[in-house]
């Protein structure tokens, strides 16, 4: 059999393009705050993870330019050898301090962070307890861990009884990691870290969270899910990406110095990858400093999301409950999701279409997300346009 045959027969994207409803890989030619230019027209961006709208902040851009002028465009090596610059060390110190941890370590991408942290920490016979809705970066780390004969237990999404049932079957003397998203990227719901950390203590497990969609959005000053629940000291490792709140690309993990030092010398994802580029680290560092100077910015993100969440729910849309920047609207069918996405886009709003197999049957959705810089006029227009489209399609 020709292994590429499945590629030649994969025609779903082409069909959607022919129908004019293909929602993916749409190029952006200009961006300024919540407005972007796509295909020659101005569109309200209601699908970005640029939560604090710092990607165009003058200080962030200036920091990136200065770093490139000083260090060049690349570090041309891994952190382990020739790829460490003083900006890496400065960012790690700033992150550790902000997160209330002893130490931190940078990775070249957020996706890489999950693989680079989980896999080195487990060995033969160790257990990983992973929420079934965890991000693909965690799933990839889990899969690599199985090559070391670690055992994966996937508990039902946010089901603490199922987690405890699985934990209770394993001896206290066996190595155990509980790994979860802080805020889940599809539904925008929040992991029950107060219960998770309590169970970890009871059953002698360690806790790793991925705060990609939490950092800069929830918790005191945007410090994430651990601070949201007041259990930051009970979380062993916090992973995160630069690509959302921190307006860049890269990732980090923060925790005890001994664990971070171990990862520095044992993580293949760190040792065998080129280090984060000077421009990306400098821009993330500048974004972090802006967040520290403006601790009320996260509340603006959530307030904007809540206005749309409540407005759409009042109109009769099936909106998932939440308290974060992510507002998912359930449509329920692939074709209808694509059609409504296109109607919104034609009206001047960009959202994200999530269909099967990404979502379970009947849970196909339009995922919206909001920034601190969305103005009342943008939010009102989004609500009014959803109302117009929803009635036209008998969704409400």
PEPE-V675583 format. One line per field, one symbol per residue. phi: phi as a letter, one per 20 degrees, with the letter a starting at -180 (. if undefined). psi: psi as a letter, one per 30 degrees, with the letter a starting at -180 (. if undefined). A space follows every 10 residues. Layout:
phi = ???
psi = ???
//
This chain:
phi = .ffegfffee cggfffffem dfedlffdda bbmfdcdcln cecfecbeef geldfdfgff fffffffffe dnebelregf ddeedfffff fffffgffem dfbbbecfbf fffgffefgf edbgnfdddc gfeffgffgf fffffffemf dedeegglef ffffgfffed gfeefcddcb ffdffeemed fefffgffff ffdldddccd egddfnccng mmeofffgem cgfeefcdda deedgelbcq abccafgfff fffgdcegfe fddffgfgff ffffffffff ffecfeggff gfffffffgf fffffofedf facdfecedf dobgffffff gfffffeocd cdedcfefdf gndgbdedbc dfefegffff fffffgffff ffdlfc
psi = kjffefeffj geeeeeeefg gjglhjkkfk kjbgklkkhg lkkkjhglgi eghffgkeee eeeeeeeeee faflfhllef cggklfeeee eeeeeeeefh lellkklfle efeeefeeef flakflkkjk kfgllfeeee eeeefffggl kkjjlkjgjf eeeeeeeffk kffkkkkkkl kekkfefglk kifeeeeeee eeghllkklj hegekgellj gggaeeeefg geffkekkll lfgceghaka llkkakeeee eeeeffjefe egkklkleee eeeeeeeeee eefiffeefe eeeeeeeeee eeeffgljkk klgafkjkjk efkeeeeeee eeeeeffgkk lkkjlkgell kfgkljjlll lffkleeeee eeeeeeeeee eeggf.
//
